[in-house]
Amino acid sequence: MSGGSVFWLASEPEAGGTALWCYSRQGSRRLDTGGSVRSRLNSYGGGAYAVMDGVVCWISEDQHLWVMDLDNGHRRKLVGTRGAVWGGVVADSLRNRWLAVRECHGRQALVAIDPDGRLSVLHDHFDFYGAPTVSCDGRELAWVSWMLPDMPWDQSFLCTAVVGGHGDLPRVVSAAPPGGGSVQQPQYAGNQLWVISDHRGWWQPFCIGQANGQFLWQPGSTAEADHANAPWQLGERHACRLPSGWARVRYRNGIAELWLEREGGQQRVAERFSDFRSLARLENDLLCIARSPDRTDSILRICPATGHFEVLFGGQRPWTERVPVSPESIVVPAGQDSRYALQGFFYPPSGASLNRNGGKPPLILIAHGGPTSAAYAIFNPQIQYWCQRGFAVAEVNYTGSTGFGRAFRQALAGQWGLADVADMFRMADYLVDRGRADPQRLFIQGRSSGGYTALMAAMAPGSRLSGLASLYGVTDPLRLRESTHRFESGYLDWLLGPAGEGGVYWRQKTPQRMAERISCPAIFFQGGQDPVVVPEQTRSMVNAMRKVGKPAQLVWFEHEAHGFRCSGNQAQMLDRLWCFYSKPNAQ
């Protein structure tokens, strides 16, 4: 937000890129950045642009920093360091410079960039850096850092520093949350620092003070709910200081709620939306990206005094001739073999398809990626595609998912391929027992880590799946550990436990080594430029299945990476999946 204007990124599936947009009193417009805007830091990016005094700075697809004068549209390259990737760009208005996280030659640093493109390293003692934030008077910085082998949602450190006279950071104070935990999203309200930390069991807000060089953590909310999700990307914002009080997001049973908190009470607003991101203040109002089950993403402007909102951009109904199938939040109670309740979203077939097919529908179980992530009750055209064709769909927030507290998230440690698989079948059994799915037509589908869950489910004793679909999924954890990017280099050991000498302990957790145990036909989708799940993994998995006589199809998109961005490829993927689910044994 800057000078009464609002900025955001919007995906462009036709071109396979992301554009930068601006809204002001004159309306909305797409900025001519000369190409896609994208951070590649940690492979998941975040914080790809920032605005300061009529100038916008962004990261281009090829990982250069650019700036544009918003008055005349003139753009120029600010930094073109070869071999560097960037993220977490913010403005330091007091010093007329940009701050960002840079990774170069396998090392990250917090850096400052002046208007002429000159760089200075502010701090580089940690393995990883989250997006920095600047106090309102410009005199202090705060950020989050973490060290290998941890992920940022396991163990991280809050860092603060008073900025020196030359813009440097002569003394940095850093500490983990009390007793250990994950801290994220530092931001200043005036010059008072706030963070979100899970050291009490939930990601909750804390006001940070200092005494004798130590942080003091004062709770800002007692609501037992996660107030943020896993920080895969830099620059997330699930809270915003308002003229009186705060706006905060809370996750309950997979649904995000937006609350206005002020003296004298709390008010939930925008209740027809189910997820909220990028909270920010414009004048006295609240702005955010809001998502719902029946509309495209919206830019909302909310009046804190009344709770009323208007949609500034987006929010279109996807179709005029039909109503999208709404998700139903399903909670499977805890039982003798399950310590935790299990939540997911169930989408029944559309009315028209039910009338055509009758009977109990086939069920597609979807394992979300991450696996430290979650399924959300938002409009997903691919799920609607299946509902229109007579399928039921269940997205499962299995053990390890975010939004259900730290203990539930950490329960996946050493249990990947076991706890998540058990939960997928728990949900399937729950729906079958209630007559909502055909037990003879159960399919499972997963992206990235969800592809691994799908494969392990097909190898589970007594598996009764009719087919599995792996979308750029993990097939060989040991090889992935050797070749994956630095951000996730310690993640697999946390998920699976120690590998042992030569990977001896992982052999029973490696689908590629046990292809003969896969009980159903499989289809695999892979991008040729994937930096996370290297393409050779998928080729080897398909070859291993075919070698032992198991049906396996491979669909290859040479120019895609980890996630398919081109709309034509997305459509082809759905067509191939439709053929596969209709006749899974066909080759």
Buried (B, 14 or more C-beta within 10 A) or exposed (E): EBEEBBBBBBBBBEEBBBBBBBBBEEEBEEBEBEBBBBBBBBBBBBBBBBBBEEBBBBBBBEBBBBBBEBEEEEBEEBBEBEEBBBBBBBBBEBBEBBBBBBBBEEEBBBBBBBEEBEBEEBBEEBBBBBBBBBBBEEEBBBBBBBEEBBBBBBBBBBBBBEBEEEBEBEEBBBBBBEEEBBBBBBBBBEEEBBBBBBBBEBBBBBBBEEEEEEBEBEEBBEBEBBBBBBBBBBBBBBBBBBEEBBBBBBBBBBBBBBBBBBEEEEEEBBEEBBBBBBBBBBEEBBBBBBBBBBBBBBBBBBBBEEBEBEEBBBBEEEEEEEEBBEBEBBEBEEEEEBEBEBBBBBBBBBEEBBEEBEEBBBBBBBBBBBBBBBBBBBBBEEBBBBBBBBBBBBBBBBBBBBBBBBEBBBBBBEBBBBBBBBBBBBBBBBBBEEEBBBEEBBBBBBBBBBBBBBBBBBBBEEBBBBBBBBBBBBBBBBBBBEBBBBBBBBBBBBBBBEBEEEBEBBEEBBBBBBBEBBBBBBBBBBBEEBBBBBBBBBBBBBEBBBEEEBBBBBBBBEEBBBBBBBBEBBEBBBEBBEEBBEEBEEE
